[in-house]
Amino acid sequence: PSSKREGFASVPDTTWEDIGALKDVRKALQTSVVRAIQEPERYARFGIENHMGVLLWGPPGCGKTILAKATAAESQANFISVSGPDILNKYVGESERAVRQVFMRARSSVPCIIFFDELDALVPRRNDSLSEASSRVVNTLLAELDGLSDRSGIYVIGATNRPDLIEAAMLRPGRFGKLLYVGLPGPVERHEILSALIRDKPIDPYVPEIGATETCDGFSGADLRAMLTEAGQIAIDRDSDGIECCDVRQAAKVIRASAGDVSEYET
Ligand code: ATP
């Protein structure tokens, strides 16, 4: 089953093996979420009571969504994906109802991970400019999160490019309390990501080495994937049975690093 249709709960088929690099983040998710879902008694015995919600943050295309899906798959938990802007772009009152409905659906399919993509859009910092409608959404989400107990079997993972734009009350323990940075890959990480991306495909095993060169400087995981897609088209154009290094080098020339200047993400 796949979780392509937004709002519907199912166990994703993404695994840790599909993800390259990001070892520390995977390890943290394994401890904070996967094992907590699988061994609730042990966590209770250790007195780990704060319900743990996680916020994945960093530049676009670096793996936040795929990490959340793999976390659900590894936990054998259902996965509900909600997009912050989608929920917010509703009629007055409908957004709060949509938030409550998401948690209701999660309760009927535990264990369940709710993934809030672009959380900053849903719960922006409460300041003077925040509309009344928007602050009602913040309050509704806070109430739902605070209502979760350690035994509820519901976990939340948020994603954002800009945690500084999120209402600070959301980032306390028991809410989205654990911040994990998902950064742009360096040469070694690009090699690892390409190795994950070419798994089980007719692609020259030397291709990941291209990732370690400056040809791919600044490329995110999403850019590396786009590069392989482009290379696949080049290989098909020349009637090849597989993707060779020359196809990938040619493809790299038309791919632009999409994450832009990442210095704005480093705090
Ligand atoms: P956004 O902020 O734009 O939502 P994101 O951080 O959620 O981006 P993903 O949607 O997880 O990024 O990544 C886009 C695609 O890029 C993934 O589906 C996957 O194919 C590829 N990708 C990104 N990072 C990795 C990685 N570390 N290993 C393998 N594939 C990756």
Residues whose N, C-alpha, C, O or C-beta is under 5 A from the ligand:
A	BS01	ATP	D18 I19 G20 P59 P60 G61 C62 G63 K64 T65 I66 I193 A196 G221 A222 R225
